[in-house]
Amino acid sequence: MASETKQAIEAVCRIEWARLIAGLVPIVRDVGLAEELAQDAVVIALERWPESGVPEKPGAWLMATAKHRAIDLFRRNERLRVKVEELGHALEWQDIDDIDLDAIDHGIDDPLLRLIFVACHPVLSAEARIALTLRLLGGLSTEEIARAFLVPVPTVAQRIVRAKRSLTVARVPFEVPGKSERPERLTSVLDVLYLIFNEGYTATAGDDWIRPSLCEEALRLGRTLAELMPDEPEVHGLVALMEIQASRLRARTGASGEPILLLDQDRSRWDYLLIRRGLAALARARAAGPLGPYTVQAAIAACHAVARTAEETDWEQIVALYDVLNEIAPSPIVALNRAVAVGMAFGPAEALPLVDDLGREPALTAYHLLPSIRGDLLHKLGRRDEARADFERAASLTQNARERAFLLERARACLS
């Protein structure tokens, strides 16, 4: 198979993966089995499509193939009768293509959003819910999820395995929760959408610094969720944050795909329609209830969005908002971002001790942005040799090729 053809087919399969899983789980009622069937369908596609060509509707082809694999499996399985009874379908397996998945949507039309709610089941820990959903539906690798959580890869892998096992052992019904049950799963659902968006906004690995398709999918699901749960302030807060952040995507990379930092971006390339949508969602979040962490982050993003130039950014207001965020959702990442804002508002000498203190945080030991931010502060203070060493350390820690090249260039600039 020519490498270009193989890459094109793999790209199609990646795009269809989440919908394939979302369609299979309600049928087979087993997350692990759904993933195996989806993988089988992808393997068959890689074998057949190079000769026959990619079908007009590749998603439907993959789904039909996976369903037929399920039919073969259940026909060989002595539990076929039990499976049929569990599904409650008075039909033969050869009619499986006629199953109406919409009959079980319980008011959630989007198949991906339905399955995110299903996977965020209370029987799982919050970390396990998010890891499992990101792996199955977000299309994120175990390594990407580990970097998002700032934990070792084996830890995430174990969480995913245990989550699948827990759902099977608990005989969890793969049904969308009713309206009264949704609020207890909402925090996990929002965290999943946020992490998918973040992986698109700043890719943790690979050759591209941004992955717009992930941002677009997370934003689409967020908008759908806001229509479904219009009285939940944090839903609007997250949508506001994603709208405003997405407005900068065109300005975040140069002609060759190199990163462009926020303060250096051409603001005429920002999407002001998305900014207006984001500010409107932020207003709805504030009106709907008390400030939550996503609403506060959206307010921080809004400070950048309304500044006509980088110099007009209200950094003191941003520091105050980070103080609020640190009260309601403290974390080392929040503290590090606050330190950046302190440096912009009050000078690098004020921020450097804050960053040095965070160097003792275990979660940030291998986090590349810590030495990157420290290097920037040292560079501004004229301590170029120390800055160069930090930029080089940051480059050694990142898994993203574009970001590594950018940091090494900053390190070289310290020599001039």
NORDA-V972181 format. One record per residue. N is the residue number from 1. RES is the residue in three letters. PSI is psi in whole degrees, -180 to 180 (999 if undefined). D_CENTER is the distance of its C-alpha to the mean C-alpha in Angstrom with 1 decimal. Layout:
n:N res:RES psi:PSI d_center:D_CENTER
n:N res:RES psi:PSI d_center:D_CENTER
This chain:
n:1 res:MET psi:126 d_center:31.7
n:2 res:ALA psi:142 d_center:31.3
n:3 res:SER psi:-36 d_center:28.2
n:4 res:GLU psi:-42 d_center:27.2
n:5 res:THR psi:-44 d_center:27.6
n:6 res:LYS psi:-44 d_center:25.6
n:7 res:GLN psi:-39 d_center:22.7
n:8 res:ALA psi:-43 d_center:22.9
n:9 res:ILE psi:-43 d_center:23.0
n:10 res:GLU psi:-37 d_center:20.1
n:11 res:ALA psi:-42 d_center:18.0
n:12 res:VAL psi:-44 d_center:19.3
n:13 res:CYS psi:-38 d_center:18.5
n:14 res:ARG psi:-41 d_center:14.8
n:15 res:ILE psi:-40 d_center:14.6
n:16 res:GLU psi:-10 d_center:16.5
n:17 res:TRP psi:-51 d_center:15.1
n:18 res:ALA psi:-43 d_center:12.9
n:19 res:ARG psi:-33 d_center:15.9
n:20 res:LEU psi:-47 d_center:18.3
n:21 res:ILE psi:-45 d_center:16.9
n:22 res:ALA psi:-32 d_center:16.8
n:23 res:GLY psi:-29 d_center:20.4
n:24 res:LEU psi:-37 d_center:21.7
n:25 res:VAL psi:-45 d_center:20.8
n:26 res:PRO psi:-21 d_center:23.1
n:27 res:ILE psi:-49 d_center:25.8
n:28 res:VAL psi:-13 d_center:25.9
n:29 res:ARG psi:37 d_center:24.7
n:30 res:ASP psi:116 d_center:23.3
n:31 res:VAL psi:-45 d_center:19.7
n:32 res:GLY psi:-43 d_center:21.1
n:33 res:LEU psi:-40 d_center:23.6
n:34 res:ALA psi:-42 d_center:21.2
n:35 res:GLU psi:-41 d_center:19.2
n:36 res:GLU psi:-43 d_center:22.6
n:37 res:LEU psi:-40 d_center:23.9
n:38 res:ALA psi:-42 d_center:20.9
n:39 res:GLN psi:-40 d_center:21.5
n:40 res:ASP psi:-43 d_center:25.2
n:41 res:ALA psi:-40 d_center:24.7
n:42 res:VAL psi:-42 d_center:22.7
n:43 res:VAL psi:-43 d_center:25.5
n:44 res:ILE psi:-40 d_center:28.1
n:45 res:ALA psi:-43 d_center:26.5
n:46 res:LEU psi:-28 d_center:26.6
n:47 res:GLU psi:-38 d_center:30.2
n:48 res:ARG psi:-37 d_center:31.4
n:49 res:TRP psi:-33 d_center:29.6
n:50 res:PRO psi:-32 d_center:31.1
n:51 res:GLU psi:-43 d_center:34.5
n:52 res:SER psi:-18 d_center:34.0
n:53 res:GLY psi:156 d_center:31.3
n:54 res:VAL psi:127 d_center:27.9
n:55 res:PRO psi:162 d_center:28.8
n:56 res:GLU psi:-37 d_center:28.6
n:57 res:LYS psi:83 d_center:26.1
n:58 res:PRO psi:-34 d_center:24.1
n:59 res:GLY psi:-43 d_center:21.9
n:60 res:ALA psi:-38 d_center:25.1
n:61 res:TRP psi:-47 d_center:26.7
n:62 res:LEU psi:-42 d_center:24.0
n:63 res:MET psi:-46 d_center:24.1
n:64 res:ALA psi:-41 d_center:27.9
n:65 res:THR psi:-44 d_center:28.1
n:66 res:ALA psi:-40 d_center:25.9
n:67 res:LYS psi:-42 d_center:28.0
n:68 res:HIS psi:-32 d_center:31.1
n:69 res:ARG psi:-39 d_center:30.0
n:70 res:ALA psi:-42 d_center:29.5
n:71 res:ILE psi:-48 d_center:33.0
n:72 res:ASP psi:-41 d_center:34.5
n:73 res:LEU psi:-49 d_center:32.9
n:74 res:PHE psi:-29 d_center:34.0
n:75 res:ARG psi:-31 d_center:37.4
n:76 res:ARG psi:-9 d_center:37.9
n:77 res:ASN psi:131 d_center:36.8
n:78 res:GLU psi:-12 d_center:39.4
n:79 res:ARG psi:15 d_center:36.9
n:80 res:LEU psi:-47 d_center:36.7
n:81 res:ARG psi:-41 d_center:38.8
n:82 res:VAL psi:-42 d_center:36.7
n:83 res:LYS psi:-43 d_center:33.5
n:84 res:VAL psi:-43 d_center:35.2
n:85 res:GLU psi:-40 d_center:36.3
n:86 res:GLU psi:-40 d_center:32.9
n:87 res:LEU psi:-22 d_center:31.5
n:88 res:GLY psi:29 d_center:34.6
n:89 res:HIS psi:123 d_center:35.3
n:90 res:ALA psi:68 d_center:39.0
n:91 res:LEU psi:164 d_center:38.5
n:92 res:GLU psi:155 d_center:39.0
n:93 res:TRP psi:-25 d_center:36.1
n:94 res:GLN psi:-11 d_center:37.2
n:95 res:ASP psi:16 d_center:36.1
n:96 res:ILE psi:-26 d_center:32.5
n:97 res:ASP psi:-17 d_center:31.3
n:98 res:ASP psi:2 d_center:32.7
n:99 res:ILE psi:133 d_center:30.4
n:100 res:ASP psi:99 d_center:29.1
n:101 res:LEU psi:-26 d_center:25.6
n:102 res:ASP psi:-17 d_center:25.8
n:103 res:ALA psi:-15 d_center:28.5
n:104 res:ILE psi:23 d_center:26.1
n:105 res:ASP psi:-17 d_center:23.5
n:106 res:HIS psi:38 d_center:25.0
n:107 res:GLY psi:-1 d_center:24.1
n:108 res:ILE psi:108 d_center:20.5
n:109 res:ASP psi:-33 d_center:21.0
n:110 res:ASP psi:123 d_center:17.6
n:111 res:PRO psi:-35 d_center:17.4
n:112 res:LEU psi:-44 d_center:13.6
n:113 res:LEU psi:-37 d_center:13.6
n:114 res:ARG psi:-48 d_center:16.7
n:115 res:LEU psi:-29 d_center:15.4
n:116 res:ILE psi:-43 d_center:12.4
n:117 res:PHE psi:-39 d_center:15.3
n:118 res:VAL psi:-46 d_center:17.4
n:119 res:ALA psi:-26 d_center:15.2
n:120 res:CYS psi:54 d_center:14.8
n:121 res:HIS psi:142 d_center:18.6
n:122 res:PRO psi:-19 d_center:20.6
n:123 res:VAL psi:-19 d_center:22.2
n:124 res:LEU psi:152 d_center:19.2
n:125 res:SER psi:161 d_center:18.3
n:126 res:ALA psi:-42 d_center:15.3
n:127 res:GLU psi:-40 d_center:13.9
n:128 res:ALA psi:-40 d_center:14.9
n:129 res:ARG psi:-49 d_center:13.4
n:130 res:ILE psi:-45 d_center:9.8
n:131 res:ALA psi:-45 d_center:10.5
n:132 res:LEU psi:-45 d_center:12.2
n:133 res:THR psi:-39 d_center:9.9
n:134 res:LEU psi:-38 d_center:7.0
n:135 res:ARG psi:-46 d_center:10.0
n:136 res:LEU psi:-45 d_center:11.8
n:137 res:LEU psi:-28 d_center:9.8
n:138 res:GLY psi:-16 d_center:6.4
n:139 res:GLY psi:15 d_center:8.8
n:140 res:LEU psi:142 d_center:7.7
n:141 res:SER psi:165 d_center:11.0
n:142 res:THR psi:-38 d_center:12.5
n:143 res:GLU psi:-42 d_center:13.0
n:144 res:GLU psi:-40 d_center:9.5
n:145 res:ILE psi:-41 d_center:8.6
n:146 res:ALA psi:-42 d_center:12.0
n:147 res:ARG psi:-34 d_center:11.5
n:148 res:ALA psi:-36 d_center:8.6
n:149 res:PHE psi:-11 d_center:11.2
n:150 res:LEU psi:44 d_center:14.1
n:151 res:VAL psi:163 d_center:16.0
n:152 res:PRO psi:151 d_center:17.9
n:153 res:VAL psi:-45 d_center:16.7
n:154 res:PRO psi:-31 d_center:19.4
n:155 res:THR psi:-45 d_center:18.3
n:156 res:VAL psi:-43 d_center:15.0
n:157 res:ALA psi:-42 d_center:17.0
n:158 res:GLN psi:-39 d_center:19.5
n:159 res:ARG psi:-42 d_center:17.2
n:160 res:ILE psi:-45 d_center:16.0
n:161 res:VAL psi:-47 d_center:19.7
n:162 res:ARG psi:-36 d_center:21.0
n:163 res:ALA psi:-44 d_center:18.6
n:164 res:LYS psi:-44 d_center:19.9
n:165 res:ARG psi:-41 d_center:23.4
n:166 res:SER psi:-41 d_center:23.3
n:167 res:LEU psi:-37 d_center:22.4
n:168 res:THR psi:-47 d_center:25.3
n:169 res:VAL psi:-40 d_center:27.8
n:170 res:ALA psi:-3 d_center:27.2
n:171 res:ARG psi:49 d_center:27.8
n:172 res:VAL psi:127 d_center:25.0
n:173 res:PRO psi:127 d_center:25.6
n:174 res:PHE psi:72 d_center:22.7
n:175 res:GLU psi:146 d_center:23.3
n:176 res:VAL psi:131 d_center:21.4
n:177 res:PRO psi:149 d_center:22.4
n:178 res:GLY psi:172 d_center:24.9
n:179 res:LYS psi:-36 d_center:24.5
n:180 res:SER psi:-23 d_center:26.0
n:181 res:GLU psi:-14 d_center:23.5
n:182 res:ARG psi:-39 d_center:20.3
n:183 res:PRO psi:-36 d_center:20.3
n:184 res:GLU psi:-17 d_center:20.2
n:185 res:ARG psi:-8 d_center:16.9
n:186 res:LEU psi:-42 d_center:15.4
n:187 res:THR psi:-44 d_center:14.1
n:188 res:SER psi:-40 d_center:12.1
n:189 res:VAL psi:-45 d_center:10.9
n:190 res:LEU psi:-41 d_center:9.9
n:191 res:ASP psi:-38 d_center:8.2
n:192 res:VAL psi:-49 d_center:6.0
n:193 res:LEU psi:-40 d_center:5.4
n:194 res:TYR psi:-44 d_center:5.3
n:195 res:LEU psi:-35 d_center:3.0
n:196 res:ILE psi:-46 d_center:1.0
n:197 res:PHE psi:-44 d_center:4.1
n:198 res:ASN psi:-38 d_center:5.1
n:199 res:GLU psi:-30 d_center:5.0
n:200 res:GLY psi:-36 d_center:6.8
n:201 res:TYR psi:-40 d_center:8.8
n:202 res:THR psi:95 d_center:10.0
n:203 res:ALA psi:132 d_center:9.7
n:204 res:THR psi:-15 d_center:10.9
n:205 res:ALA psi:172 d_center:13.3
n:206 res:GLY psi:-170 d_center:15.3
n:207 res:ASP psi:-10 d_center:17.6
n:208 res:ASP psi:140 d_center:15.6
n:209 res:TRP psi:-28 d_center:14.3
n:210 res:ILE psi:153 d_center:12.0
n:211 res:ARG psi:83 d_center:10.5
n:212 res:PRO psi:-32 d_center:11.3
n:213 res:SER psi:-36 d_center:10.9
n:214 res:LEU psi:-41 d_center:7.0
n:215 res:CYS psi:-45 d_center:7.8
n:216 res:GLU psi:-41 d_center:10.7
n:217 res:GLU psi:-43 d_center:9.4
n:218 res:ALA psi:-40 d_center:7.1
n:219 res:LEU psi:-40 d_center:10.2
n:220 res:ARG psi:-46 d_center:12.5
n:221 res:LEU psi:-36 d_center:11.4
n:222 res:GLY psi:-42 d_center:11.6
n:223 res:ARG psi:-41 d_center:15.0
n:224 res:THR psi:-42 d_center:16.1
n:225 res:LEU psi:-37 d_center:15.4
n:226 res:ALA psi:-34 d_center:17.4
n:227 res:GLU psi:-34 d_center:20.3
n:228 res:LEU psi:-36 d_center:20.2
n:229 res:MET psi:69 d_center:20.3
n:230 res:PRO psi:-14 d_center:22.0
n:231 res:ASP psi:3 d_center:23.5
n:232 res:GLU psi:111 d_center:20.5
n:233 res:PRO psi:-38 d_center:20.1
n:234 res:GLU psi:-25 d_center:16.7
n:235 res:VAL psi:-48 d_center:15.3
n:236 res:HIS psi:-34 d_center:17.1
n:237 res:GLY psi:-45 d_center:16.0
n:238 res:LEU psi:-42 d_center:12.3
n:239 res:VAL psi:-42 d_center:13.3
n:240 res:ALA psi:-45 d_center:15.6
n:241 res:LEU psi:-47 d_center:13.3
n:242 res:MET psi:-39 d_center:11.0
n:243 res:GLU psi:-48 d_center:14.3
n:244 res:ILE psi:-44 d_center:15.9
n:245 res:GLN psi:-42 d_center:13.3
n:246 res:ALA psi:-25 d_center:13.1
n:247 res:SER psi:-20 d_center:16.9
n:248 res:ARG psi:-3 d_center:17.1
n:249 res:LEU psi:-43 d_center:15.3
n:250 res:ARG psi:-27 d_center:18.8
n:251 res:ALA psi:-3 d_center:20.3
n:252 res:ARG psi:-12 d_center:17.8
n:253 res:THR psi:152 d_center:19.5
n:254 res:GLY psi:-170 d_center:23.1
n:255 res:ALA psi:-30 d_center:25.2
n:256 res:SER psi:10 d_center:24.5
n:257 res:GLY psi:5 d_center:20.7
n:258 res:GLU psi:148 d_center:21.4
n:259 res:PRO psi:144 d_center:19.4
n:260 res:ILE psi:120 d_center:21.0
n:261 res:LEU psi:160 d_center:20.4
n:262 res:LEU psi:-48 d_center:20.3
n:263 res:LEU psi:-16 d_center:24.0
n:264 res:ASP psi:2 d_center:25.1
n:265 res:GLN psi:148 d_center:23.4
n:266 res:ASP psi:105 d_center:25.7
n:267 res:ARG psi:-12 d_center:25.0
n:268 res:SER psi:-16 d_center:26.8
n:269 res:ARG psi:-7 d_center:23.9
n:270 res:TRP psi:151 d_center:21.6
n:271 res:ASP psi:102 d_center:21.1
n:272 res:TYR psi:-16 d_center:23.2
n:273 res:LEU psi:-44 d_center:22.7
n:274 res:LEU psi:-37 d_center:19.0
n:275 res:ILE psi:-45 d_center:20.3
n:276 res:ARG psi:-41 d_center:22.9
n:277 res:ARG psi:-41 d_center:20.6
n:278 res:GLY psi:-43 d_center:18.4
n:279 res:LEU psi:-36 d_center:21.7
n:280 res:ALA psi:-42 d_center:22.9
n:281 res:ALA psi:-37 d_center:19.9
n:282 res:LEU psi:-41 d_center:20.4
n:283 res:ALA psi:-39 d_center:24.0
n:284 res:ARG psi:-39 d_center:23.3
n:285 res:ALA psi:-44 d_center:21.2
n:286 res:ARG psi:-36 d_center:24.0
n:287 res:ALA psi:-24 d_center:26.6
n:288 res:ALA psi:-20 d_center:25.0
n:289 res:GLY psi:-169 d_center:25.2
n:290 res:PRO psi:156 d_center:24.8
n:291 res:LEU psi:130 d_center:22.2
n:292 res:GLY psi:175 d_center:19.1
n:293 res:PRO psi:-37 d_center:16.5
n:294 res:TYR psi:-36 d_center:14.3
n:295 res:THR psi:-40 d_center:17.5
n:296 res:VAL psi:-42 d_center:18.8
n:297 res:GLN psi:-37 d_center:15.9
n:298 res:ALA psi:-37 d_center:16.4
n:299 res:ALA psi:-37 d_center:20.1
n:300 res:ILE psi:-46 d_center:19.5
n:301 res:ALA psi:-36 d_center:17.7
n:302 res:ALA psi:-33 d_center:20.7
n:303 res:CYS psi:-38 d_center:23.1
n:304 res:HIS psi:-40 d_center:22.0
n:305 res:ALA psi:-35 d_center:21.9
n:306 res:VAL psi:-8 d_center:25.4
n:307 res:ALA psi:122 d_center:26.9
n:308 res:ARG psi:-30 d_center:28.9
n:309 res:THR psi:164 d_center:29.0
n:310 res:ALA psi:-35 d_center:27.3
n:311 res:GLU psi:-25 d_center:30.6
n:312 res:GLU psi:-1 d_center:30.5
n:313 res:THR psi:132 d_center:27.3
n:314 res:ASP psi:84 d_center:28.2
n:315 res:TRP psi:-32 d_center:27.0
n:316 res:GLU psi:-38 d_center:29.2
n:317 res:GLN psi:-38 d_center:27.4
n:318 res:ILE psi:-41 d_center:24.0
n:319 res:VAL psi:-43 d_center:25.5
n:320 res:ALA psi:-39 d_center:26.8
n:321 res:LEU psi:-37 d_center:23.4
n:322 res:TYR psi:-32 d_center:21.9
n:323 res:ASP psi:-42 d_center:24.9
n:324 res:VAL psi:-46 d_center:24.0
n:325 res:LEU psi:-39 d_center:20.4
n:326 res:ASN psi:-23 d_center:21.8
n:327 res:GLU psi:-42 d_center:24.1
n:328 res:ILE psi:-23 d_center:21.8
n:329 res:ALA psi:66 d_center:18.7
n:330 res:PRO psi:141 d_center:20.2
n:331 res:SER psi:160 d_center:18.3
n:332 res:PRO psi:-34 d_center:19.2
n:333 res:ILE psi:-42 d_center:16.4
n:334 res:VAL psi:-45 d_center:17.7
n:335 res:ALA psi:-38 d_center:21.2
n:336 res:LEU psi:-43 d_center:20.4
n:337 res:ASN psi:-37 d_center:19.1
n:338 res:ARG psi:-40 d_center:22.2
n:339 res:ALA psi:-39 d_center:24.3
n:340 res:VAL psi:-46 d_center:23.2
n:341 res:ALA psi:-39 d_center:24.2
n:342 res:VAL psi:-41 d_center:27.5
n:343 res:GLY psi:-39 d_center:28.3
n:344 res:MET psi:-35 d_center:27.9
n:345 res:ALA psi:-40 d_center:29.9
n:346 res:PHE psi:0 d_center:32.6
n:347 res:GLY psi:153 d_center:32.6
n:348 res:PRO psi:-29 d_center:31.4
n:349 res:ALA psi:-31 d_center:34.1
n:350 res:GLU psi:-32 d_center:32.7
n:351 res:ALA psi:-32 d_center:29.2
n:352 res:LEU psi:-44 d_center:30.1
n:353 res:PRO psi:-34 d_center:31.4
n:354 res:LEU psi:-43 d_center:28.2
n:355 res:VAL psi:-40 d_center:26.2
n:356 res:ASP psi:-38 d_center:28.9
n:357 res:ASP psi:-39 d_center:28.7
n:358 res:LEU psi:-17 d_center:25.0
n:359 res:GLY psi:-17 d_center:25.9
n:360 res:ARG psi:-1 d_center:27.3
n:361 res:GLU psi:121 d_center:24.0
n:362 res:PRO psi:-37 d_center:23.2
n:363 res:ALA psi:-21 d_center:19.4
n:364 res:LEU psi:6 d_center:19.8
n:365 res:THR psi:-42 d_center:22.4
n:366 res:ALA psi:19 d_center:20.3
n:367 res:TYR psi:115 d_center:17.8
n:368 res:HIS psi:-25 d_center:18.8
n:369 res:LEU psi:-21 d_center:18.4
n:370 res:LEU psi:-56 d_center:21.1
n:371 res:PRO psi:-28 d_center:23.9
n:372 res:SER psi:-47 d_center:22.5
n:373 res:ILE psi:-41 d_center:23.0
n:374 res:ARG psi:-42 d_center:26.3
n:375 res:GLY psi:-40 d_center:27.5
n:376 res:ASP psi:-43 d_center:27.0
n:377 res:LEU psi:-44 d_center:29.0
n:378 res:LEU psi:-39 d_center:31.7
n:379 res:HIS psi:-43 d_center:32.0
n:380 res:LYS psi:-28 d_center:32.7
n:381 res:LEU psi:1 d_center:35.3
n:382 res:GLY psi:10 d_center:37.0
n:383 res:ARG psi:72 d_center:36.3
n:384 res:ARG psi:-36 d_center:35.3
n:385 res:ASP psi:-43 d_center:36.0
n:386 res:GLU psi:-38 d_center:33.8
n:387 res:ALA psi:-43 d_center:31.1
n:388 res:ARG psi:-42 d_center:31.4
n:389 res:ALA psi:-38 d_center:31.0
n:390 res:ASP psi:-40 d_center:27.8
n:391 res:PHE psi:-39 d_center:26.3
n:392 res:GLU psi:-39 d_center:27.4
n:393 res:ARG psi:-43 d_center:25.9
n:394 res:ALA psi:-42 d_center:22.5
n:395 res:ALA psi:-35 d_center:22.8
n:396 res:SER psi:-20 d_center:23.7
n:397 res:LEU psi:-28 d_center:20.6
n:398 res:THR psi:148 d_center:17.8
n:399 res:GLN psi:3 d_center:16.7
n:400 res:ASN psi:124 d_center:16.1
n:401 res:ALA psi:-42 d_center:19.4
n:402 res:ARG psi:-44 d_center:19.3
n:403 res:GLU psi:-38 d_center:18.6
n:404 res:ARG psi:-45 d_center:21.3
n:405 res:ALA psi:-40 d_center:23.7
n:406 res:PHE psi:-45 d_center:23.1
n:407 res:LEU psi:-37 d_center:23.8
n:408 res:LEU psi:-35 d_center:26.8
n:409 res:GLU psi:-40 d_center:28.2
n:410 res:ARG psi:-37 d_center:27.9
n:411 res:ALA psi:-44 d_center:29.8
n:412 res:ARG psi:-36 d_center:32.5
n:413 res:ALA psi:-22 d_center:32.9
n:414 res:CYS psi:-16 d_center:34.0
n:415 res:LEU psi:-17 d_center:37.0
n:416 res:SER psi:999 d_center:38.4
